[in-house]
Amino acid sequence: MSKKKRQKMRVQTNDADEGEGVNIHSSPRQYKSWKTLYYSDQRSDRFDTAYYHGLRGYVKELLNKVLLWRAFRCVNPGQRIIEVACGAGRLAKFLMSNGCQVIALDISESMLQKTRSYCDPPGVNYNGSLGLIQGEVEKLPIQTGSCSGVVSFRLMQAVPSAHRISFLQEMRRVCEGPLFIQYQSVFALKHFFRWLRRKKTRINRVDKNTINCEAEKAGLRVHLIISKFWFFSEDVLVIFLPLLNVRDFS
């Protein structure tokens, strides 16, 4: 590997360590480049620890769980939930502890191994169960309508607009119930201050109108948008329902 390529890879890794998320550009070509980087064991080893490092990482994980708990209050124990892009399995473990049958999916075999070790420690029994599948969001290796819900955190912020609709359509295909998808919103103080400093960002942030338009094209409707920390955090959890689903989720 040339010196220039090594320097570029080092910059990409450092960007993730800063807590801004993965190094993503909005173009499909750069998204494909990120996926190749994510496949590597060296990158996946640092992906989870960089985001959840120290006190700041602990608070992030806690707020993610609170956000998911607010959305999952009416989900019955025993339901089959698929977590797309599960990472190291932190949310999968939370779902298992609440009695869900979790199918954790990720493109990285290294991440799935971390999920297994994190969610299945010796001597600990959860109310739910865990299954692991290696695959891509573009074509989920899961039967149509085989789960009760889909959860995905820290994925859409990495996906360019050209792919987001097809991703939603594929998640809708395998799910007969709601989709719980995390986005990064432009309506947050952090984003405003970044704009004042003219700080460049490589994460895809969206507004409510964009979410509604993409949902409609994917055959979904937005049921509810939950903010992680009101106006201060960029993270929002969007609950989608199929347009043809007459049974409301409340």
Buried (B, 14 or more C-beta within 10 A) or exposed (E): EEEEEEEEBEEBBEBBEEBBBBBBBBEEEBBEBBEEBBBEEEBBBBBBEBBBBEEEBEEBBEBBBEBBEEBBEEBEEEBBBBBBBBBBBBBBBBBBBBBBBBBBBBBBEBBBBBBBEBBBEEEEEBEBBBEBBEEBBEEBEBEEEBBBBBBBBBBBBBBBEEBBBBBBBBBBBBBBBBBBBBBBBBBBEBBEEBEEEEEEBBBBBBEBEBBBEBBEEBBBBBBBBBBBBEEEBBBBBBBBBBEEBEEEBE
